[in-house]
Amino acid sequence: MLAAERRAGLLAAVNALPDKERQVLVCRYFLDLSEAGTAQVLGWPLGSVKSRASRALNRLRGLLVAGQQNRVSSG
């Protein structure tokens, strides 16, 4: 799989996340903000940033695995 395809798959999976989960991942991993910085930018308690990031990563992992399985079965 080409890097561009992987990147497109990742962005599609991130865009499929619920808003709050997408927001926390964008801040943490695309903008490279700390947990405290993310909490400040989003106006959320630090605990909410941690729990939503964990939940979002788990959901994202599931979406990416499902996407890989779909490509294997159809390709």
C-alpha positions as CSV (number, residue, x, y, z in Angstrom):
1,M,0.0,0.0,0.0
2,L,1.3,3.4,-0.9
3,A,1.9,6.1,1.6
4,A,-0.8,8.3,0.0
5,E,-3.3,5.5,0.3
6,R,-2.5,5.0,4.0
7,R,-2.7,8.7,4.6
8,A,-6.1,8.9,2.8
9,G,-7.4,5.9,4.8
10,L,-6.3,7.5,8.1
11,L,-7.9,10.9,7.3
12,A,-11.1,9.2,6.3
13,A,-11.2,7.2,9.5
14,V,-10.4,10.3,11.6
15,N,-13.2,12.2,9.8
16,A,-15.6,9.3,10.6
17,L,-15.1,9.8,14.3
18,P,-17.7,11.7,16.5
19,D,-16.9,15.4,16.7
20,K,-15.4,15.4,20.2
21,E,-13.2,12.4,19.5
22,R,-12.0,13.9,16.3
23,Q,-11.3,17.3,18.0
24,V,-9.1,15.7,20.7
25,L,-7.1,13.6,18.2
26,V,-6.5,16.5,15.9
27,C,-5.2,18.6,18.8
28,R,-3.1,15.9,20.4
29,Y,-1.6,14.2,17.3
30,F,-2.0,16.5,14.3
31,L,-1.3,19.8,16.1
32,D,1.0,18.0,18.6
33,L,-0.5,19.7,21.7
34,S,0.1,18.3,25.2
35,E,-2.9,17.0,27.1
36,A,-2.9,20.3,29.1
37,G,-2.7,22.3,25.9
38,T,-5.5,20.4,24.4
39,A,-7.7,20.9,27.5
40,Q,-7.0,24.6,27.4
41,V,-7.8,24.9,23.6
42,L,-10.9,22.9,23.8
43,G,-12.1,24.2,27.2
44,W,-12.4,20.7,28.7
45,P,-11.1,19.3,32.0
46,L,-7.9,17.4,31.7
47,G,-9.6,14.1,32.6
48,S,-12.0,14.6,29.7
49,V,-9.1,15.0,27.3
50,K,-7.5,11.8,28.6
51,S,-10.6,9.7,28.4
52,R,-11.8,11.1,25.1
53,A,-8.4,10.6,23.5
54,S,-8.2,7.0,24.8
55,R,-11.8,6.3,23.5
56,A,-11.0,8.0,20.2
57,L,-7.8,6.0,19.6
58,N,-9.6,2.7,20.3
59,R,-12.4,3.6,17.9
60,L,-9.9,4.8,15.3
61,R,-7.9,1.5,15.6
62,G,-11.1,-0.4,15.0
63,L,-12.0,1.7,12.0
64,L,-8.5,1.2,10.5
65,V,-8.5,-2.6,11.1
66,A,-12.0,-2.9,9.5
67,G,-10.7,-0.8,6.5
68,Q,-7.7,-3.1,6.1
69,Q,-9.9,-6.2,6.2
70,N,-12.3,-4.7,3.6
71,R,-9.4,-4.0,1.2
72,V,-8.0,-7.5,1.7
73,S,-11.3,-9.2,1.0
74,S,-12.1,-7.0,-2.0
75,G,-8.7,-6.8,-3.5
